[in-house]
């Protein structure tokens, strides 16, 4: 009886380890991906840590000066410049996958740049069509600066998870939400 519980416990521990490794590799293998037509939201988060020889008891709040989307070829797709700096505590960026002229962008790889008082942060991401089973698979491979640390003060650029409901049990850890093509193609 004791061996049985040891076996069951071992299987559970192995299953948890494998699922966490699979979730990590899924994130790094495919990068951050968004479906065609999905609104992409992002923000800058401030945090502080203690570094040896660097007391950072009070970090200044990062301010947002503006942001832009560029394709991997370096062409500007969309940009926003704020009239006055906006505190990261209240700011959230949102992009509806359109160009400045209002036309819809195509599937592919893009880079988000956010200009802040701490410096320029950037994140790579891909836009894909879940209904195009024969289309290319995009994984992002570009230089990105996801966080800037000055002393013990850290500013990080994060994508806001728009997948808050409709996730399949168990598969939700892999970021699979809803059905791939429910209700027809966007």
QUIJOKA-V126775 format. One record per run of one state. SS is the DSSP state (A for helix, B for strand, O for the rest). FROM is the first residue (numbers start at 0). LEN is the number of residues. If there is no record, write none. Layout:
ss/from/len
SS/FROM/LEN
SS/FROM/LEN
//
This chain:
ss/from/len
O/0/1
A/1/29
O/30/2
B/32/3
O/35/4
B/39/9
O/48/2
B/50/1
O/51/2
B/53/1
O/54/8
B/62/9
O/71/4
B/75/12
O/87/5
B/92/3
O/95/2
B/97/1
O/98/5
B/103/1
O/104/3
B/107/9
O/116/2
B/118/10
O/128/18
B/146/4
O/150/2
B/152/7
O/159/7
B/166/1
O/167/3
A/170/4
O/174/2
B/176/1
O/177/9
//
